[in-house]
Amino acid sequence: MTAFQIRRQTFLLLLLIFFFSSSFAQKNGSFFGFKGGASFPLGKYKSTNLDEGSFALTGYNIAAEGAWFFKPKFGVGAQGGIQQHPVDVGWLGWEILQSNSALEDMYIRSEAHLVLTGLAGIYFQQPVWNKFLIESKLLGGIMYGKTPYQLYKPEYVEDGPDFYEKTSATDWNFTFLMGIGIQYEITPCYSFILDADFNYSNLAYSFITATGTRIDQRNYMFINTQLGIRIKI
């Protein structure tokens, strides 16, 4: 199956879901939807410390989400998302230069940090004015992380290798999410959501070096700001 066929079938599936939900939408607050926006690294994930930082820059996130409200204000739901954060290669190169007197310059090419999350938990909604509702949620689940593949091209004061690479490593661990947002009902069937989610986890990456296996502990902390659409079910 070609990439075009996959995109076409995905589009047709979304259209089918869209029209199906329009016919059977209810007023109990239950929904599913899609959202995306900017993702802002915090703490050690953003840090430019060689020993514990990840040099992560602001990236993007995309998520799918759904919830069933068993009471007018309370429900249970799930959310799955993808986040990517570029690496600040300029600052990373500078820190490496400062830590190694044998280097004269350093050029780095790097992929982005990749983070996948799958969570479930409790949702709360409260009407505040006209068609506006506020929402909060507390979710727990799994975070999967993949470190970026990086290619280093150093310039030495004397002789040295022309380049070396740092391959990717992966790990997964428990994560939790706290979120708050505001929802606007366009129609009884559809609404816009603007929210912010705080995510946290700790991952351990194994790297094979000339002296053995090295374990890098990395904190993942970031805030996603998202705009999306919800379809009532």
Backbone torsions as a table, in degrees:
resi	resn	phi	psi	omega
1	MET	NA	128.9	-177.6
2	THR	-77.8	165.1	178.1
3	ALA	-63.3	-35.5	178.6
4	PHE	-63.7	-42.8	179.5
5	GLN	-64.5	-39.3	178.4
6	ILE	-62.9	-45.4	179.9
7	ARG	-64.0	-39.6	-179.5
8	ARG	-65.8	-43.7	179.7
9	GLN	-67.1	-37.4	176.8
10	THR	-62.8	-43.2	179.2
11	PHE	-62.5	-44.7	179.8
12	LEU	-64.4	-37.1	177.8
13	LEU	-64.7	-42.3	178.5
14	LEU	-63.9	-39.2	176.9
15	LEU	-63.1	-41.5	179.5
16	LEU	-62.5	-45.1	178.4
17	ILE	-61.4	-42.0	-178.4
18	PHE	-59.2	-49.8	-177.0
19	PHE	-73.9	-33.6	177.3
20	PHE	-64.0	-44.3	-179.0
21	SER	-67.0	-31.9	178.4
22	SER	-63.0	-34.4	-176.8
23	SER	-78.3	-27.3	-172.6
24	PHE	-119.8	16.2	-178.9
25	ALA	-62.3	140.6	179.0
26	GLN	-118.5	177.8	-177.7
27	LYS	-111.8	30.5	-178.0
28	ASN	-96.5	2.3	178.5
29	GLY	90.3	-12.5	179.8
30	SER	-66.1	147.9	-173.0
31	PHE	-160.6	166.7	157.9
32	PHE	-140.7	158.4	-176.2
33	GLY	-173.4	-177.3	-178.3
34	PHE	-132.9	147.5	-179.1
35	LYS	-153.5	164.3	178.8
36	GLY	-167.3	166.5	-179.5
37	GLY	169.1	-154.2	-177.2
38	ALA	-87.9	150.7	178.8
39	SER	-127.0	123.5	-172.1
40	PHE	-111.7	111.3	177.1
41	PRO	-65.8	148.4	179.4
42	LEU	-132.8	164.3	171.3
43	GLY	58.3	-137.4	-177.1
44	LYS	-68.3	-24.6	177.4
45	TYR	-63.4	-35.0	178.6
46	LYS	-87.9	-18.1	-171.8
47	SER	-57.5	149.0	177.3
48	THR	-105.9	28.1	174.7
49	ASN	-87.0	127.0	-175.8
50	LEU	-63.0	-31.0	-174.8
51	ASP	-78.2	-34.7	-173.6
52	GLU	-134.7	-7.0	-178.4
53	GLY	-89.4	162.3	179.3
54	SER	-115.2	-2.9	177.4
55	PHE	55.5	34.0	-176.5
56	ALA	-79.7	138.5	176.6
57	LEU	-107.8	169.2	177.1
58	THR	-58.1	131.4	-179.5
59	GLY	-128.7	-145.3	-177.7
60	TYR	-132.0	164.1	174.0
61	ASN	-143.4	149.4	174.6
62	ILE	-134.8	136.7	-176.4
63	ALA	-144.0	151.2	169.5
64	ALA	-114.8	141.9	-171.8
65	GLU	-147.6	146.5	176.2
66	GLY	-152.9	151.3	179.7
67	ALA	-150.3	149.6	175.3
68	TRP	-116.4	121.8	-178.3
69	PHE	-97.3	108.3	179.4
70	PHE	-81.9	-14.4	172.6
71	LYS	-130.6	161.4	-179.9
72	PRO	-54.8	-31.8	-176.0
73	LYS	-111.3	-15.1	-173.0
74	PHE	-121.5	140.2	179.3
75	GLY	-153.7	174.9	174.7
76	VAL	-123.7	146.7	-176.9
77	GLY	-160.2	-177.3	-178.0
78	ALA	-144.0	156.5	-178.8
79	GLN	-146.6	135.8	174.5
80	GLY	-126.3	136.9	-175.3
81	GLY	-147.5	164.6	175.0
82	ILE	-127.4	135.4	177.0
83	GLN	-128.1	140.7	172.4
84	GLN	-132.2	132.9	-179.3
85	HIS	-127.0	119.2	177.5
86	PRO	-62.8	161.7	178.0
87	VAL	-100.4	135.9	176.0
88	ASP	-77.9	82.5	-173.5
89	VAL	-68.7	-28.7	177.9
90	GLY	-63.7	-47.8	-179.9
91	TRP	-70.8	-36.5	177.1
92	LEU	-61.0	-45.0	177.8
93	GLY	-61.4	-39.8	179.1
94	TRP	-63.5	-43.4	179.9
95	GLU	-65.5	-37.2	177.4
96	ILE	-65.8	-40.9	177.6
97	LEU	-60.5	-42.2	-178.7
98	GLN	-67.9	-24.0	-177.2
99	SER	-93.5	-6.4	-175.9
100	ASN	-137.2	106.3	-176.8
101	SER	-71.8	-13.0	179.1
102	ALA	-79.2	-10.6	-178.0
103	LEU	-93.7	142.0	175.2
104	GLU	-104.3	-32.4	177.6
105	ASP	-159.8	163.9	-179.2
106	MET	-147.7	128.1	175.5
107	TYR	-115.6	132.9	-175.6
108	ILE	-130.3	134.0	168.2
109	ARG	-112.7	134.7	-173.1
110	SER	-143.2	141.9	166.5
111	GLU	-74.8	177.3	177.5
112	ALA	-91.3	157.8	169.2
113	HIS	-66.2	136.8	177.7
114	LEU	-114.9	129.1	179.5
115	VAL	-132.4	126.0	175.3
116	LEU	-115.0	139.8	-179.8
117	THR	-134.2	145.3	172.4
118	GLY	-138.3	119.2	-172.4
119	LEU	-138.2	159.7	175.9
120	ALA	-146.9	153.9	-179.9
121	GLY	172.4	-149.3	-170.3
122	ILE	-105.0	139.3	178.2
123	TYR	-119.8	149.3	176.8
124	PHE	-137.0	134.3	177.3
125	GLN	-128.9	143.8	179.2
126	GLN	-143.0	118.5	174.2
127	PRO	-62.5	139.0	-179.4
128	VAL	-119.7	-35.9	-178.4
129	TRP	-168.0	127.4	176.9
130	ASN	50.8	-113.2	-178.8
131	LYS	-101.3	13.9	-178.6
132	PHE	-97.4	139.7	174.6
133	LEU	-130.9	147.6	169.8
134	ILE	-101.7	151.0	-176.7
135	GLU	-137.8	144.0	170.7
136	SER	-136.2	159.5	-178.9
137	LYS	-155.7	153.8	175.8
138	LEU	-134.9	115.4	-173.4
139	LEU	-126.1	153.8	173.5
140	GLY	-135.8	154.6	-179.3
141	GLY	175.0	-142.4	-173.7
142	ILE	-119.1	137.8	170.8
143	MET	-116.4	131.0	175.6
144	TYR	-113.1	129.3	-179.8
145	GLY	-123.3	147.7	175.8
146	LYS	-133.3	122.0	179.9
147	THR	-73.4	154.4	-177.5
148	PRO	-75.2	142.3	167.2
149	TYR	-71.3	134.1	-176.5
150	GLN	-132.9	140.0	176.5
151	LEU	-115.6	123.3	-177.4
152	TYR	-108.0	130.3	175.5
153	LYS	-122.1	93.8	-175.5
154	PRO	-88.4	155.6	168.5
155	GLU	-117.8	120.2	-175.0
156	TYR	-96.7	154.4	173.8
157	VAL	-62.0	-39.2	174.3
158	GLU	-116.7	-134.2	-177.9
159	ASP	-90.8	153.1	177.0
160	GLY	-174.3	172.4	-179.4
161	PRO	-65.4	148.7	-179.2
162	ASP	-68.9	-33.4	179.2
163	PHE	-160.7	163.1	169.7
164	TYR	-151.0	164.2	-174.8
165	GLU	-129.1	157.5	173.8
166	LYS	-122.3	110.8	-176.4
167	THR	-77.4	164.7	-177.8
168	SER	-75.3	153.1	172.0
169	ALA	-133.5	157.2	-177.9
170	THR	-130.9	156.8	174.0
171	ASP	-162.2	164.4	174.9
172	TRP	-142.5	154.8	-177.6
173	ASN	-161.5	172.0	175.5
174	PHE	-66.4	146.1	176.2
175	THR	-140.2	157.4	172.6
176	PHE	-130.9	159.3	-176.6
177	LEU	-139.2	135.4	170.7
178	MET	-120.6	132.2	-176.5
179	GLY	-137.8	154.7	175.6
180	ILE	-145.5	145.4	-178.3
181	GLY	-162.1	176.8	177.3
182	ILE	-129.3	135.3	-175.5
183	GLN	-117.3	139.0	177.0
184	TYR	-121.4	123.6	-179.1
185	GLU	-82.4	112.1	177.8
186	ILE	-73.2	-48.1	176.7
187	THR	-141.5	175.3	174.6
188	PRO	-61.1	-15.5	-176.8
189	CYS	-101.2	-26.7	-171.8
190	TYR	-133.2	151.7	176.9
191	SER	-150.7	156.0	170.7
192	PHE	-94.7	148.3	175.2
193	ILE	-129.4	133.9	172.1
194	LEU	-123.2	115.4	-175.6
195	ASP	-142.7	172.4	177.3
196	ALA	-136.1	131.3	-179.4
197	ASP	-119.9	132.4	174.1
198	PHE	-100.9	125.6	-178.0
199	ASN	-119.0	144.3	177.1
200	TYR	-148.6	140.8	171.3
201	SER	-163.2	173.8	177.5
202	ASN	-134.0	124.1	-177.9
203	LEU	-118.7	151.3	179.5
204	ALA	-121.3	122.2	-177.1
205	TYR	-109.8	135.1	179.3
206	SER	-101.4	129.3	177.7
207	PHE	-126.8	135.5	177.1
208	ILE	-90.5	121.7	-179.3
209	THR	-119.0	178.1	179.8
210	ALA	-64.4	-23.5	-177.9
211	THR	-103.2	4.0	179.8
212	GLY	130.5	-162.6	-179.1
213	THR	-89.6	131.5	178.0
214	ARG	-113.7	135.3	178.1
215	ILE	-107.3	121.0	176.6
216	ASP	-104.6	116.0	174.9
217	GLN	-85.6	127.6	-177.7
218	ARG	-131.8	127.1	174.0
219	ASN	-83.2	135.9	176.1
220	TYR	-115.3	112.0	179.2
221	MET	-139.5	123.3	-179.1
222	PHE	-156.1	159.1	175.7
223	ILE	-115.6	127.4	174.2
224	ASN	-99.9	127.6	171.0
225	THR	-107.6	128.0	-166.6
226	GLN	-137.4	145.6	171.8
227	LEU	-122.7	132.3	-177.4
228	GLY	-154.4	-178.3	178.3
229	ILE	-123.7	143.1	178.9
230	ARG	-121.5	145.4	177.5
231	ILE	-116.1	121.6	-178.7
232	LYS	-72.7	142.2	-178.8
233	ILE	-129.4	NA	NA
